[in-house]
């Protein structure tokens, strides 16, 4: 874990997954203050909103934290510049292959770049492109997911790329024993999202937190793609009426594509905006029936509301105990 901590500038190589509406100044600063590495979820924010969020987070912690940017954001270049002006040390690019110039623009501003490779060839391509670290995230994660499990991705990728760049493993990690296992396999650290949602410092609505505490792993299901011509990255969330609403939204967007009222890029952006709106309804307004309660399969290990510092301490204690049992 020392390699990952040195890369992030944190005490522990425990990154926080960037969760829209959840990963804002309060949770991000609390995670960094507890020795982990908080990450602001920019999501659909405008450059002005991101500027204010970074400034507010800096006022709450003097520890390093990162910013997660979505590659398909129409104002990606401006968002990168906002991070540069604030001296943000790490920018995490999510949502597909970074557009031309994005990696160079981030690095030109003095920040390190982290990306999510869905496959090993993609990972090697990103390394050649100059990314500084990778996050490999399996389908057990909450939010947008790929089709392959964390354990398989880790076995496939870590032996091939872990010596070249720091690699953080994400998806379905809820306890320190799993964290220790991935570190033994060559990971430089881990990323957890779901585990931090019920932190005392998290601003999520009490209804949202209650839904997590009540849920089991099997309640966190992946959304279904309705139309093969409209490729939708599946999203993992707790089962509710919101899932049905998303199917209806896909049908509506597909029809607009059929009728030539929408271009493909705009159609995909509409789907993104749908998720941002549905997630806000659940996280901020507390409508956990019609909103999107994005959660990973590790949700069954979230059993109570507790301070971030206690969550980090428990993960470290569990990991250290696991390594001690193995004589490491």
N, C-alpha and C positions, 0 to 999 in steps of 0.2 A: 504493500500500500504506500510505501514511502515514495515510490516513483510518481504515483498518481497525485499524492499530496503536494509534492514538489512542483509538479506541472500546474496544479490549480492554485498553489499558494495558500492552501488551507491546511488545517491540522490533520484532518482525516480525508481520505479520498472517497468521500460519500457525496456524490452530486445529487441535487434535487431535480427531479423531472420537471420540465416546464409545463404547467397546467394553466390554460387560459382562465382568467378570473380568479384563480386560486393562488398562483405563484406571483403575488404582488409584494409590495414593500414590506408588509408585516411578516409574512412567512419567509420570504427570501432573506431578510436581515436576521431573523431568528435562527435560521439554519446556519448562516455564515457565523453568527455569534457563538453558536454551539460547536464550532469547529468543522462543520461540514461546508458545502459549497452551494449557496443558493443561486437560483437562475430565474431571472424575470421572464415571464412568458409574454412576449410582445403581441403575438396573435394578430388581431386586426387593428391594433393601435395605430394612430397617426404619429408622425414624427414628434409633434408637440406633446402628445400624451406620453410617449416613451421618454422624452426629455424630462418631463415632470416626474415620471415614475423612478427613473434612475437617480435624479437629484434627491427625491424623498428617501430612497433606499440608502443612499450615501449618508444621509443625515441620521440614519438609524444603526449603521454599522460602519466600522473602519476596516472590516475584513473584506477580502476579495469576494466578488460575486460575478456571475455572467449574465448574458442576455441571449434569449432564444429568439431567432428571427425565422419567419416562414419564407422559403425561397420564392413562392409565387406571389408574395405581397407586391402590389403595383408600385410601391414607393420604397422598395428594398434598398436602393442606393442611398436615399435620404436617411433611412433608419440606421444604416451602417455608419453614416457620417455623424449622426447623433451619438452613437456609441463611441466613436473616435474622439469627439469633442469632450466627452466625459472621462476619457481615459479608461474605458471598460477594458479589462484585461483579456476576457474570453468571450467570443461570440459563437453560439451554437446555431448552425444552420439546419433547419428541418424541412421536410416536405419535398424531397426529390433532389436531383442533380443541381448544384448551385449554378446560376446563370453565369455566362462569361464575364470575367472581371470581378465577380463578387469576392472571391477568395483573396485576390490581390488587393482589392480595396480595403478589406478588413485588416489584412496584414500591414498595409501601408499606413493604417491608423495606429499601428503598434499592438494590435490584439492578436491572440492566438485563435485559430479556427478549429471547431469541432464539427463533425458531420456524422450522419447516420447511414451506414452502408447496408442495403438490404441483402446483398450477396457478396461473396468473396471477390469476384472480378471487379465489382463496383468499389469495394474497399481498396483494392490495389490501384484502381484508377484515381480514386480520391487522394491516396498517398502520393501518387505521381503528380497530382495537381497542386500539391503543396499544403494539404491540411496538416494540422499539428497533432490532432488526436481524433479517435473515432469512438462512437458509442454504438455498440451492437445491441439492438433491442428486439426481443422476441415477441411472439404473438400474445403472450400472457399479459402484456402491458395494458394499461388503460389508454383511452384516446385512439389516435390513428395507429394502426398495426399492420404488420406484414403477415405472411402465411406460415412462417417457420418458428418453432419454439426456441426459447432462449438457450436451453441446454444444447440443442443441435447446432445453433449458430456459434455458440462458444467453442464447441469441439471442432467445428469446421474452420473457424477463422483464427482463433487465438494462436494455435501453433504456427500459422502462416504469417501473421502480421504483428503479433505482440512485441516482437523485438524491434520492429521498425518505428512504431509510434505508440504512445500510451493508448490502451484500449479500455473503455469502461463498459461494463456489462449491465444491461437493464431488462426489465420485464419479469414480473412474478417474484421479485425478491422481497421477502417480508421479514426475514430473520437473519441474524449474523452468521449462522452456520452455512447458509447458501452463499453469502458474501465471501466467507473464508474459502469455500470451495472454488469459486471463480478466481480468486486471487492466486490460489495454488496452481490453477490452470494457466496463469500468465497474465490475467487482467491486472491493470494498474489501479483499478477502483471499480465502484459500482454507481449506478444511478437508481434512485427510488422516487416514485411519485405518490402512489396510492397510500403508502405507509405514513406520509406526512399530512394527509388531508384532515385527519382528526386531531392535529396538533392544536393545543390551546391557542397558539398565536395565529392560526389560520382563520381568515375572515369568512370562510364559507358559512352559509346559513345553518342554524341548528338542525333543520330538517335534512339538509344534505349530509351532515355528519351522522345523524341518526340512521340514515339509509345505509351508510357505510358500516356502521357498527352492527346493524341487524343482518347484513348480507353475508352470504357464503360464497365460496369461489364459483359455484355453478350459476350464481345469479348474474355474474359479469359476462355478458354474451356479446358476440361480434355482430355488427349490423350486416344486413344482406344487400347485395347489389342487385337491383331490379333489371337494369337494361345493360346488356353487354357492350353496347356502343358508348355508354357513358361510364367509363371506368371510375369507380368510387373506391377510394382507399377505405377498407373497413374500419369501423370505430367500435371499440369495446366499451360498453356501458352497462349499468344495471338494467335489467328487464323492466319496462314500464310502457305506458301508452305512447311516450315520445318516440319509441322505436317504430311504431306504426305510422306516426306522423312523418318520420324520415322517409319511409317507403313511399308515402303519398307525394312528398316533395320531389323525390327522384322521378316519379311518373310525370309530374308537372314539368320538370326541367327537360326530360326526354322528349315530351311533346313539343316544347318550345324549340328544341333542336330539330325535330322532324319538320316543323313548319318554317324553319329558317329564321326564327325570331332571335335566336341566340347562337353565338359562335362557341366553339368547344371551350376555349379559355374562360370565357364569361360564365359558361355553364358550370365549370368546375369551381369558379370563384363563388357562384351562388350557393353551391353545396357547402363550401367553407363557411360562408356567412350564415348559412342555416345553422351549422353546428355551433358557431360562436354565439348566436342568439339563443339557441336551445340550451346551451351550457350556462349562459348567464341567467336564464330563467330558473335553473336548478340551483346554481351556486349562490347567486345573490338574492333572488326573490324567494327561494325555498320551494318552488314548484317541482317537487321530485317525481311527480306523476307525468307531467307533460313536457318537462324540460329534459335535458340530457344529463344523466348522472354517470359521467365517464369514470370508470374504475377498472383497475387491473384485477386479475384473478387472485392476487395476494390480499384482496379486500377481506377475506375470511379471517385473516390474521390481525385485522384492525378491530380491537375489542373495546376500546375506551378512548375518551379524550384525555390527552396528557401533553405536558410541555415538550417542545422539540428537543431540549437538552436530555430529557429522559428517554426519548426514542433513540437518539444517537448513542447514548450510554448503553442502552439495552442491546443494540446491534453490535457494539464493540465487545461487550461482555460475552455475548453468545459466540461471536467469532473467535475471540481469544480462547474461550473454553473448548471450542471445537478443535482448534489448532493444538491446544495442550493435550487433548485426548489422542491426537494423532502423533504426538511426540515431535511436533514441528517447533 
